[in-house]
Amino acid sequence: MLSKIHDEKRFERWLYRNYRYATSVGTFITERINPPAWLLIGCTGGSLILGANWSRSIVVVLTFLFCSVLFVGLVWALFRKVEVVVVREVPRTGAVGEPLPYVAKVQNLKSSALRDLFLKEGGNDSRPSEWEFCYLEEPGEEDRNIFDRKLAFYRWKWLLQRGGQWRGGESLGVDLDPDESKEVSMTLFPLRRGLIRLNDMRAVLPDPFGLFQRRSAILNEESEVLIIPKRYRLPNVVLDGESELKTSGEAASTVRGEGDEFLGLREYRSGDSLRRIHWKAWARTGRPIVKQFEDNRFPRYGLVLDTSLKESGKDHLEEAISVAASFVSTLDQQDCLLDMMFVRGESQVFMSERGEAQTERLMEVLAEVQGSEEGGYESLEQLVLQHRGEMAACVVVLSGWNKEREVFLAKIRAAGVTMHVYVVGVGEQPDDDALAEAHWLRWDHVQEDLLT
Amino acid sequence: MNDENVIFKAPPRLLLGAAFLFWGAMHENALAALAAALLVESRSWVKWRWEFGEKGFTRAWQLSALILIVLVARLFQSEDHVFSDYLHLFAWLPFMMLPLGLAQQFCSDEGTPVTTFSFIARRKMSADRKAGREVEMCYMQIGYPYFFLIMITAGMGVGVIVKIGANEIRYIVGVSILMAVVLLHLGGKRKRKGALGVAYLLALLMTAGMCWGGILGYQFFMTRYSGGGPNRNSSFESQTSIGQVRKLQLSPKVIWRYRHEKGKTPNLVRLSSYSWADGTSWRSRFRLGIHREKIAPGREVGGDFESLLEQEDGSYLFQQSDGNWSDFKSQGVIYGMTSDLALVPHLYGTKKLGGIQTEILTSNSMGAIQMVAPKQKAMEIELFADQELTPVEHDPSSRDLLVPSFEIEGVDKFLAEMGHVGTEYSNSAKPEDVSEHGFLEFREELRRRFYEDFEYTLFLTGANRLKPYSEFLNQKRKGHCEYFGGAATLLLRRMGIPSRYVVGFAVSEQSDSGEYLLRGQHAHAWSQAYVGGTWVNEGEDAEDPVWRCRGGRWMTVDLTPPDWLGQMEGQSWMQGFSDWWQKAKTNLTLWFAKTSVRGGFKIFFICIGSVIGLYFFYKLLGIRAGTKAGAVSPWEERVRGEGILRGFEKWLGRRAGPRPAGVPLASWLRQHFPDGELASRYEEMTFDPKKSQGAVSLEGLVKEAKVIWKSRNEK
């Protein structure tokens, strides 16, 4: 692939190197020079021009004052030193689009006090890869003028905007006495699913004016957070089917409900019933905690996820995964069992999980799902048919629409499986009979289409 | 709008107002500054806010830019603008930017879209939106940039760093205090005041050091490289050099118009005379050293110039003794566009000037009349002249006999060809008196010689800058009037006749209306000689005499061949239009300069401005977006505080018993007034204020209810 890029896209590669370098320099500068400093630098230039006539104006005093403030601020920031160690207490999982609060324990190792220390997570490089820059196109790029298309600056901006794994990760100011240790609250805003490795904590040390700041790497233990996919609100889901109630493992019942057996405690998640909150644990830990019970009477459903990138793109697949995650989350709250089926690599994976305790596991799996160039629909079809007798109904989430998918759906339908099909696509629903009973989700209006 | 997208926070309350007041203190314009300060700070006192949006901000910016462009264009269009005019204009930048500043102050959003300031960015954004692409807006709170603009302009055109005075100290103290306040708030992150104070103190010390270094550097530069320092020419020192008149002669533009009213029409009107020859330059240096004559106390303007005596009738005199003189033999009016330090053409023997409103005239001992800082762009000056009165210019001294040493040989050579011998002047010996007859004979001889052997040309022929007149007299023998005038002056001096070099205009072209047009083409140089006088020693020390010639009169010596005016290029058809336009512009400016006219215009514009202002105010009231998010309107505030019918409830409660707990007010009202609209209107106003007709109507209903209650109880 790379050799192909080298042959075909020489100009783009040259542009890429320049943009990449310029972005690095720009980031380096903007991380150290704050907007007020830019304002003062601009004002210094303005006062130099407007007060150029020294024999008629006294503005030069202000010019000197601007220069002095900038100089003192710069030198002050440059001479600030820090010696601290940071240990994070990070939740095991987070979700795309939802704030991820965590605590960083910071300890001053110096024998002198440390004032105005700000912490900032580093290592979130939002610059795209060379392949992405050379082959991905900004939506609507074809409508731009030839100059913009050729220089692809807007494409670079668009890629930068969608790049990076998270935003945020900044703390408020901390003052530390010698050898003092403090807990600092920080929040990340995950942008995409997957594993986030936090191993590059930086100390931000501003000057007293807040114009410049020194950024120093500090000792910190590596932490990992698994970011589960974004979830949408679903309408009132009623999954009907021929065998509504099925035995699942040791607990089988014809009645939906919660068992009495207490399993343990876990952190509160959005959507948890307030009745399950364990107030004492909350008071003890300072964080909302809910009780977990063993689930023992559940209907069983199948969730089929299409991970093929054929006739679709990464964005479509991400949306399909989000839709699947929404079902995992919603069906879990409705107290039922869920079997998730998809193709990963060459091997087929069949996940049969049940109960809330296992929902996180399903989410983790979804967090790490990768798209494949191959369809694998035959394997998927065999998998579904193999388990059709155990499932009340089956939710199928397709990441695109083509002939292969149509055939796949037809075969499952012919086998008598009750299906609820969701197809992520571009634009309005195609005029296709096979899609008559499917929910068409426009990839850029998924939430809206799910609720209508 | 997300706060994260807004660059800078709003400045603290009163900061912008304080900056404006500081500007007013620096520019001594308290009224304008106070008005602006009240406008920008009224944001804190009224809760009106508007959703200007991108379009509104763009319009405000365009209005600000338009005001700036119009003012710059107007200044640029004036012919005599100087750099300092731009300086004073740009000092008003904060006021020009007031529309944008007020839009920021009274908008319901936090910041101004950054695209406001770029036409290209706005076009790009519009194209993106049309194409359905996502547009990421960036906003900037322009309070701090606006504050710094005020701070910068406060020091423009006032004070000078090399001479620290009250104004300078005021500026330094003001910016130091205001800057400290800004640094405390700018940025948003928390700040430790102790560290901030130390850092700011360091910055102030460094600023003081930079100022000191800057002053030393500035003085060094001005002394060494800028022609400044003790030897520089001040604007009060009159001088001219070969080429300046010629430059004027290349232009057919009408510079002045002269209307002769009494006496013989002059051939020439004079700008100034010069006594000191120095290469190609002529300077006025009459009052240097022992030759300096005293200027009356309070009249010295600077250099060689002194102010004139103001009369009750608004005219100006050179000498008090001329005050009773009424029968001036020559009178005329000269008018045209003028500028600061411009010399006014005048008649020989001019002793009185009238028709000028302000005290702007000065004169020097060479007879030049200069306008200092005229307050209007055009002037119409009445000239009263009489040769019998003491001339304005002072009598000549022995310096008016000096010939530059480099020129003596060349001048003497020319004189020898004519059969004369040049006289060497010695300060110790008394100069020889020359009779008027001898002068007239010599002048005639010179005129013949110049007319026969010399040629007039506008092409610059001289190449020798050290001895231009020797070269003209003995080699080139052709040139323009500056050569003829300068050479004649030196020849007369070598013959013992005190003389000076004169620059002015030839009065030759008369318009259809009878006034004379003084175009650039008519600029002229000639010589004047002092004839019939006697040399007397006016020095206090006999060994160091000061020779001055007394008792004679100044006579014109113009040796330029008389056909020089005929060599001017003919006027193009465009010139007629240009002359008309110039006259119209001058007349319009003069008309507008009249106090009554200006007053009328002022009232007119104030009225128009007020009407427009009221219109905008009315429109803004109409589109008011309501209160800022989170804030409540006065109506809501009142309702929340006491309820709409709180007063009536008390009134009714006293009569019908208090409202039972849990009974809504509307239900309670219905119980007592089942047929009235009061309860319905109350509900409407409480739950659907937009639909309601207003509190007045409710008050009417309350009054009605009270009447009903009273009448019911009476029954």
HADDOCK unambig.tbl for C-alpha pairs under 7 A between the chains (distance, minus, plus):
assign (segid A and resid 36 and name CA) (segid B and resid 186 and name CA) 6.62 0.50 0.50
assign (segid A and resid 36 and name CA) (segid B and resid 187 and name CA) 5.82 0.50 0.50
assign (segid A and resid 43 and name CA) (segid B and resid 148 and name CA) 6.92 0.50 0.50
assign (segid A and resid 47 and name CA) (segid B and resid 152 and name CA) 5.94 0.50 0.50
assign (segid A and resid 51 and name CA) (segid B and resid 156 and name CA) 6.26 0.50 0.50
assign (segid A and resid 54 and name CA) (segid B and resid 160 and name CA) 6.08 0.50 0.50
assign (segid A and resid 54 and name CA) (segid B and resid 161 and name CA) 6.57 0.50 0.50
assign (segid A and resid 55 and name CA) (segid B and resid 160 and name CA) 5.27 0.50 0.50
assign (segid A and resid 56 and name CA) (segid B and resid 157 and name CA) 5.10 0.50 0.50
assign (segid A and resid 56 and name CA) (segid B and resid 158 and name CA) 6.05 0.50 0.50
assign (segid A and resid 56 and name CA) (segid B and resid 159 and name CA) 6.08 0.50 0.50
assign (segid A and resid 56 and name CA) (segid B and resid 160 and name CA) 5.47 0.50 0.50
assign (segid A and resid 57 and name CA) (segid B and resid 155 and name CA) 5.79 0.50 0.50
assign (segid A and resid 57 and name CA) (segid B and resid 156 and name CA) 4.74 0.50 0.50
assign (segid A and resid 57 and name CA) (segid B and resid 157 and name CA) 4.75 0.50 0.50
assign (segid A and resid 57 and name CA) (segid B and resid 158 and name CA) 5.16 0.50 0.50
assign (segid A and resid 57 and name CA) (segid B and resid 159 and name CA) 5.39 0.50 0.50
assign (segid A and resid 57 and name CA) (segid B and resid 160 and name CA) 5.33 0.50 0.50
assign (segid A and resid 58 and name CA) (segid B and resid 155 and name CA) 5.07 0.50 0.50
assign (segid A and resid 58 and name CA) (segid B and resid 156 and name CA) 6.51 0.50 0.50
assign (segid A and resid 58 and name CA) (segid B and resid 158 and name CA) 6.42 0.50 0.50
assign (segid A and resid 58 and name CA) (segid B and resid 159 and name CA) 5.26 0.50 0.50
assign (segid A and resid 58 and name CA) (segid B and resid 160 and name CA) 5.11 0.50 0.50
assign (segid A and resid 58 and name CA) (segid B and resid 161 and name CA) 5.57 0.50 0.50
assign (segid A and resid 58 and name CA) (segid B and resid 168 and name CA) 6.79 0.50 0.50
assign (segid A and resid 59 and name CA) (segid B and resid 152 and name CA) 5.96 0.50 0.50
assign (segid A and resid 59 and name CA) (segid B and resid 155 and name CA) 4.73 0.50 0.50
assign (segid A and resid 59 and name CA) (segid B and resid 156 and name CA) 6.08 0.50 0.50
assign (segid A and resid 61 and name CA) (segid B and resid 172 and name CA) 6.94 0.50 0.50
assign (segid A and resid 61 and name CA) (segid B and resid 211 and name CA) 6.72 0.50 0.50
assign (segid A and resid 62 and name CA) (segid B and resid 175 and name CA) 6.98 0.50 0.50
assign (segid A and resid 64 and name CA) (segid B and resid 207 and name CA) 5.35 0.50 0.50
assign (segid A and resid 64 and name CA) (segid B and resid 210 and name CA) 6.42 0.50 0.50
assign (segid A and resid 65 and name CA) (segid B and resid 203 and name CA) 6.85 0.50 0.50
assign (segid A and resid 65 and name CA) (segid B and resid 204 and name CA) 6.80 0.50 0.50
assign (segid A and resid 65 and name CA) (segid B and resid 207 and name CA) 5.26 0.50 0.50
assign (segid A and resid 68 and name CA) (segid B and resid 203 and name CA) 4.83 0.50 0.50
assign (segid A and resid 68 and name CA) (segid B and resid 206 and name CA) 5.91 0.50 0.50
assign (segid A and resid 68 and name CA) (segid B and resid 207 and name CA) 5.87 0.50 0.50
assign (segid A and resid 69 and name CA) (segid B and resid 200 and name CA) 6.98 0.50 0.50
assign (segid A and resid 69 and name CA) (segid B and resid 203 and name CA) 5.19 0.50 0.50
assign (segid A and resid 72 and name CA) (segid B and resid 199 and name CA) 6.61 0.50 0.50
assign (segid A and resid 72 and name CA) (segid B and resid 203 and name CA) 6.14 0.50 0.50
assign (segid A and resid 140 and name CA) (segid B and resid 131 and name CA) 6.79 0.50 0.50
assign (segid A and resid 140 and name CA) (segid B and resid 133 and name CA) 6.49 0.50 0.50
assign (segid A and resid 208 and name CA) (segid B and resid 191 and name CA) 6.27 0.50 0.50
assign (segid A and resid 208 and name CA) (segid B and resid 192 and name CA) 6.76 0.50 0.50
assign (segid A and resid 208 and name CA) (segid B and resid 195 and name CA) 5.84 0.50 0.50
assign (segid A and resid 208 and name CA) (segid B and resid 196 and name CA) 4.90 0.50 0.50
assign (segid A and resid 208 and name CA) (segid B and resid 199 and name CA) 6.91 0.50 0.50
assign (segid A and resid 209 and name CA) (segid B and resid 183 and name CA) 5.92 0.50 0.50
assign (segid A and resid 209 and name CA) (segid B and resid 196 and name CA) 6.27 0.50 0.50
assign (segid A and resid 210 and name CA) (segid B and resid 187 and name CA) 5.94 0.50 0.50
assign (segid A and resid 210 and name CA) (segid B and resid 189 and name CA) 6.91 0.50 0.50
